[in-house]
Amino acid sequence: MYVILVYDISIDSGGQKVLRNVFKICKKYLIHIQNSTFEGELAPSQIFQLKNELKKHIRKDKDSVIVFKSRSKKWLDKEFWGKEEDVTSVFI
């Protein structure tokens, strides 16, 4: 399954630690494409693992994570407006 994950972490007391942990967890599963945005192919079991790892750190009253899922990347059009930094384009 193709996944786009976006998070918003409140930077208050303890927020930096949450942000650091969330970033590291997302980086284990997905490709970091921009600030708090990640994308990549994941199996349903990997999505389940990712969710469980993130739930340990996300504060339900302050932080949010949005996951967009599609059966395949081919069903999504990626269009850049402004500065284009497609890190996946450097792979051969």
Secondary structure as the mmCIF struct_conf table of DSSP 4:
data_model
#
loop_
_struct_conf.conf_type_id
_struct_conf.id
_struct_conf.beg_label_comp_id
_struct_conf.beg_label_asym_id
_struct_conf.beg_label_seq_id
_struct_conf.end_label_comp_id
_struct_conf.end_label_asym_id
_struct_conf.end_label_seq_id
STRN STRN1 TYR A 2 ASP A 8
BEND BEND1 ASP A 12 ASP A 12
TURN_TY1_P TURN_TY1_P1 SER A 13 GLY A 14
HELX_RH_AL_P HELX_RH_AL_P1 GLY A 15 TYR A 29
BEND BEND2 LEU A 30 LEU A 30
STRN STRN2 ILE A 31 GLN A 34
TURN_TY1_P TURN_TY1_P2 ASN A 35 SER A 36
STRN STRN3 THR A 37 GLU A 41
HELX_RH_AL_P HELX_RH_AL_P2 PRO A 44 LYS A 55
TURN_TY1_P TURN_TY1_P3 LYS A 56 HIS A 57
TURN_TY1_P TURN_TY1_P4 LYS A 60 LYS A 62
STRN STRN4 SER A 64 SER A 70
BEND BEND3 ARG A 71 ARG A 71
HELX_RH_3T_P HELX_RH_3T_P1 LYS A 73 TRP A 75
BEND BEND4 GLY A 82 LYS A 83
HELX_RH_3T_P HELX_RH_3T_P2 VAL A 87 VAL A 90
#
